[in-house]
Amino acid sequence: MPLMALVLSVTSATSVVGVDVSNWSGDVDWESAAGSGAAFAYVQATEGANYVNPRFAAQFNGAGAAGLIRGAYHFAQPHESTGAKQADYFVAHGGRWTNDGTTLPGVLDLEDNPYKAKNGKDSCYGLTQDEEVAWITDFTRRYRARTGRDAIIYTTTSWWQTCTGDSKAFGHNPLWLASWAAKPGTLPASWKRYTFWQSTDKGPIVGGQNAFNGTASQLRALASPPGKVVFAAKVAGRTKYTLLVGNSGKNPLTKVKVTGKSFGGLKFAKVGRYCKASGTAVVCTIPTLKAGTYVTLKFLARPTGHGPYGIRFAAPGAKVTVKAR
C-alpha cells in the first residue's frame, strides 16, 4: 500500500512528529491526531495520471483546521506516463504549493511497485536505472517550474540503489526516508541528511511513525517561501567587476550556483572566493546565503578582443549583464 496511513504519537519531548494519510485511512479524527502531538500532515492527492484520492479535500482541509501544517504527495507510476505529465496532474489535483505559511512542498513517492501481479513490471516499474533517473528529473523539474518549490522525495535506500543506481543527482530535493528500524541507517547517495524519517509502518494509533529532522520553527520555515537570489553589479574600467549576490527571501539558501560568461574578447584573469574560472567562463558556488544577506564576488578580467566588453551572470531566478564603458 503506498505510504501507509500514519497517525503518530510523541515518542520524545523534542520530536516533531506528523501524519500522512490516503483514502485507505478513511475519515481521520484530526483533532485527536493533533492532541496526540502531530505537528504536520501529508495527504495523498494523486497516483499516476488517472487517480485522485476522493477524500483528499476533506483530509487536507481537516488537517489544516486542526492546526497542522500540511502538504500533498503523489504516488509515482513511472511506467504509465512521463514525469512532467504526472507532475502536472499532481499540481492540478491538490499538489500545488500555496504561499500561506501552512503548506509544505509536495512529495514524490518512489517505492517498490506494489502492482507487480497486475502490471507485470518489476520493482522498478520496468525502467532501467538511466530511465528512472530521467523520469525523476522530468517530474522534479516540472514541479519546480510549476510551484517554485523543490519536491520532497520519499523513498527507501534499497529502492534508490536498485532502481536509480544510487544516483547522486537529487541532493537539492529534500529526502523523506522510509527506514523501518531503530535508526535511519545508510542514506541514498544523493543526500547527507534526511528531512523526514518514516521509522515504522505500525504506529500506536493507526499506522506507522514519522518524524521531522529539525525543530518546529524549521518545519514552519519549510512551509514558507524559499530564499530568492538577487543581483547587483558594477564595473570599474574594463577589468574590475563586482557582483553582489543577495537573498531577498525569508529562508536561507544553500549551494547557490552562480555562472558567468564574458563577451567581447574578455577573459578572466583572477577570481575571488567561491569561484573557479577558465577562459571566458566562471562558476561560483556559495555554500550558504542567509536570508537578508549578501556575498560579494570580485573578478579581474583581461581584454583580449575589440569589445564591447562585459559579463553575463546567472543563478536560479536571477540574471544580470554587466557592460564596460
CORCORSUL-V195290 format. One record per residue. N is the residue number from 1. NEAR is the number of other ideal C-beta (glycine too) atoms within 12 Angstrom. D_FIRST is the distance of its C-alpha to the first C-alpha in whole Angstrom. Layout:
# CORCORSUL-V195290
<<N/NEAR/D_FIRST> <N/NEAR/D_FIRST>>
This chain:
# CORCORSUL-V195290
<<1/22/0> <2/35/4> <3/41/6> <4/31/6> <5/36/9> <6/45/12> <7/40/16> <8/42/18> <9/27/22> <10/24/24> <11/22/25> <12/14/28> <13/8/30> <14/15/30> <15/27/26> <16/30/25> <17/39/21> <18/48/19> <19/49/16> <20/52/13> <21/46/11> <22/37/10> <23/26/11> <24/25/9> <25/35/11> <26/18/14> <27/17/17> <28/37/18> <29/21/21> <30/31/22> <31/16/25> <32/21/24> <33/41/21> <34/29/24> <35/18/26> <36/28/24> <37/31/25> <38/43/22> <39/38/24> <40/46/21> <41/46/18> <42/52/15> <43/49/14> <44/43/12> <45/42/15> <46/40/14> <47/37/12> <48/31/14> <49/27/18> <50/14/17> <51/25/14> <52/26/15> <53/33/14> <54/21/16> <55/24/16> <56/33/17> <57/20/20> <58/21/21> <59/39/18> <60/39/20> <61/21/23> <62/28/23> <63/39/21> <64/27/25> <65/19/27> <66/28/26> <67/21/27> <68/43/24> <69/35/24> <70/46/21> <71/48/19> <72/47/17> <73/46/14> <74/50/13> <75/45/10> <76/48/13> <77/35/13> <78/43/17> <79/28/18> <80/25/18> <81/24/21> <82/25/22> <83/37/21> <84/25/24> <85/25/23> <86/40/19> <87/39/21> <88/25/23> <89/34/21> <90/44/19> <91/32/22> <92/22/23> <93/29/20> <94/35/20> <95/42/20> <96/28/24> <97/33/25> <98/25/28> <99/18/31> <100/16/31> <101/19/30> <102/26/27> <103/32/25> <104/44/23> <105/46/22> <106/50/19> <107/50/16> <108/48/15> <109/43/12> <110/48/12> <111/36/10> <112/24/10> <113/29/10> <114/22/7> <115/23/9> <116/15/12> <117/9/14> <118/11/14> <119/17/15> <120/11/17> <121/21/16> <122/20/16> <123/26/14> <124/31/16> <125/35/15> <126/20/19> <127/29/21> <128/18/23> <129/22/23> <130/16/26> <131/22/24> <132/36/21> <133/29/23> <134/22/25> <135/36/22> <136/43/21> <137/29/24> <138/27/25> <139/45/22> <140/39/23> <141/26/27> <142/30/26> <143/39/24> <144/29/27> <145/20/29> <146/25/28> <147/30/27> <148/23/30> <149/36/27> <150/34/25> <151/46/21> <152/43/19> <153/43/17> <154/41/14> <155/46/14> <156/34/14> <157/28/18> <158/23/17> <159/33/15> <160/38/18> <161/22/21> <162/25/20> <163/35/19> <164/35/21> <165/23/24> <166/24/24> <167/30/25> <168/18/27> <169/24/27> <170/32/25> <171/22/27> <172/27/27> <173/34/24> <174/38/23> <175/36/20> <176/45/17> <177/38/16> <178/38/13> <179/31/16> <180/24/15> <181/17/19> <182/11/22> <183/13/23> <184/26/21> <185/17/23> <186/18/24> <187/30/22> <188/37/22> <189/20/25> <190/30/25> <191/30/25> <192/18/28> <193/19/26> <194/34/22> <195/38/22> <196/47/19> <197/39/18> <198/41/14> <199/31/16> <200/23/14> <201/23/11> <202/17/13> <203/30/16> <204/18/19> <205/26/18> <206/30/14> <207/32/12> <208/33/12> <209/38/15> <210/47/16> <211/38/20> <212/45/22> <213/29/25> <214/23/28> <215/15/30> <216/22/29> <217/16/32> <218/22/30> <219/32/27> <220/25/29> <221/25/30> <222/40/27> <223/35/27> <224/28/30> <225/26/32> <226/31/32> <227/34/36> <228/25/38> <229/35/40> <230/29/44> <231/32/47> <232/20/51> <233/32/53> <234/22/57> <235/29/59> <236/16/62> <237/16/65> <238/29/63> <239/24/62> <240/26/60> <241/40/56> <242/28/54> <243/40/51> <244/27/49> <245/42/46> <246/30/44> <247/31/41> <248/24/42> <249/27/38> <250/21/37> <251/26/35> <252/24/36> <253/36/35> <254/24/35> <255/22/36> <256/39/38> <257/26/39> <258/42/42> <259/28/44> <260/41/47> <261/27/50> <262/39/53> <263/25/56> <264/24/59> <265/19/60> <266/37/59> <267/28/57> <268/32/56> <269/23/58> <270/19/56> <271/28/53> <272/24/52> <273/16/49> <274/26/46> <275/31/47> <276/21/48> <277/30/50> <278/16/51> <279/17/54> <280/26/53> <281/25/49> <282/35/48> <283/24/44> <284/33/44> <285/22/41> <286/32/41> <287/15/39> <288/18/39> <289/36/40> <290/21/40> <291/23/40> <292/16/44> <293/21/45> <294/25/46> <295/30/47> <296/24/50> <297/40/50> <298/30/54> <299/42/55> <300/26/58> <301/38/59> <302/24/62> <303/26/63> <304/19/64> <305/18/64> <306/11/66> <307/17/63> <308/19/62> <309/30/60> <310/30/57> <311/44/53> <312/27/50> <313/37/47> <314/26/43> <315/32/40> <316/29/37> <317/25/38> <318/30/42> <319/20/45> <320/30/48> <321/23/52> <322/34/54> <323/21/58> <324/28/61> <325/12/64>>
